[in-house]
Amino acid sequence: MTGLRKRRLFCVLLTLLTAAYIGFIYGNSLQDGAASSERSGRVVEMLQALLSSLGWQGTVSDYFIRKAAHFAEYAGLGLLLGLTLRAYTPHILRHVFVPLFIGLLVPVSDEFLQLFIEGRAGMVQDVVLDFAGFLAGGGITIACILLARYLRKRAADRAEDVPAGEGNGV
């Protein structure tokens, strides 16, 4: 398989993974209010048990868990969209508007969808929280990509500065 074919396959796989993740997000939103509350209740119980076993005396809030889940879910989307962007182009800052648009479109449409689900409510504050999670995940991903690029360039520049026969054990 040629390098170009591998790159295209990688782009397609990352795009499909990102689309599946968006499907996961929408799938969570399609749960009715009772199912969603039961699911977050189980997470609260597990986390409370874990923290209690470590000696923590406080109480884990269902509200905190639900909001943390929103943030984490969209941080994952930011990570995937950052990686997908990089797979398609090395010029990520030039094309960052595409994942930013998707990163805002998904939470807006997700919260709109919840308006039609029994026991759920679409909330502007959740759109803001979701987008903040997206920005955190995408920002960290893009920062890591740019840092890795900088470090590779710096290492290559240093390698060019080493005179022949030095630094290679000869």
N, C-alpha and C positions, 0 to 999 in steps of 0.2 A: 504494500500500500504506500502510495507516495505521500510526501509531507503535506501537500495541499489537500489530498483526500482525508488524511487524518485530522487536519484542522477543521475541515467542513463537518466531519463526523462529530468532532468535539463540540462545535457550535450547535449542531442539531441536538446532541444529547443534553447540553446545558439548557437549551431552549425548552426541550421537552420536560426536563426536570423542573425548571422554573414554572412552566405551565401546570405541571402536576401539583406543585406546591401551592400555586394560586387556587387550584381546585380543592386542595386540602383546606385552605382558608375558607373558601365558600362553603365547603362541606360542614365545617364547624358552625358556620352561621345558619345553616339550614336546620340545625337541631332546634327543637322547640325549647321554650324557656325551662320546662321541668327537666328535660334531659341535660341541658347545659348546666343547670344548677346542681344536678346530681353529680355530673362529671367534675365540676370544680370542687364540690364538697368532698369527693374522694381524694382529690389532690391536697386539699386542706388537711384532711385527716392524716394522710401519709406524711406530709411535711411536719405537722404538729407532732406526730409520733417520733419522727427522726430528730427533730430539735429537742424534744423532751428527753430522748435517750442520751443526748449530748449535754444535758443539764440545763437547758434553757427553760425558764419559768414563764415566759410570755405566751400570748395567744396569737395564732396566725389568723389573719382576717380574710374572710372570703372575698371581700371587695379588693384587697391588695392582690390576692392570687389572680383574680379575674383581670385586673388591670396589668399585672406583670405578664400574664399570658398574652394579652394584646400586644404589649411592647415586644416581647420575645418572638412572637409569631411574625411580626413585621420586620424585626431585625434580621430574621432568617431570610425574608424576602429581599431585604436590602443586600445581604451577603450574596444571594444567588444572582440578583440583577447586576451587581457589581462584577461578579465573575463572568457572567454572560456577556456584559458589555466588553470586558477585556478580551474575551474569546473572539469577538467580532472585529475589534479594532485596537491598535496600540494607542490611539489618540483618545483616551477615555475622557479627558476633560473637555475636549471639543464636542463630544457626543453625549455628555452626561444628562442632557435634557430628556433623552428617551427613557432611561430608567426613572428619572424624577417624575415624568408624566405618569408612567405606569405605577410608580410608588404612591402617587396621590389618587390615581383613578381606582385602584383596587380597594383601598379603604373606603372611599366615597361610595362606590358601588356596593361594597360589602355591607356598610351600614344602611344603605338604601334598601337592600335585599331584606335586612332584618325587620324593616317596617311591615313586611307581609308575613312574618313568621309568628305563630301564636306564642305569647309570653315573652317576646323579644321586643326590643326598641332600638331603632337606629339613633345614635347620639353623636352630635358634633364633637363633643369632648373625646369620644373614642376615635374619631377620624384624626384629630390632632395627636392623640397618643399613638395611634398606629403609624402616622407619618413620622413622628419623632423616633419611633423604633426603627422604621425604615431608614431614616437619615443616619441613625447610629450604626446600624449594620452595614449600610452602603458606604458610609463615611469611613468606617474602620477598614472595610475591604479595599476601597480605593486608596486610602492612605498606605496600607500595606503594599499594594501593587506599586504605587509610586516610590515608596521607600526601597523596595526590592530592585526596581529599575535603577534608582540612584546608586545603590550599593554595587550593582553589577557594572554600571558605567564607571564608577570610581575604581573598582578592582581592575577593570580593563585598562583604564588610564594608567594605573600604577604598573601594570604588567608591561605597558609600552615604554615606561620610563626606565625600566631595569635594563642596563647594558647587557649585551650578549655575554653569556657565560656566567653571569652573576645571578644568584638567587635560585638557580636550578640544580644546585648540588654538584656542579662541574668544577 
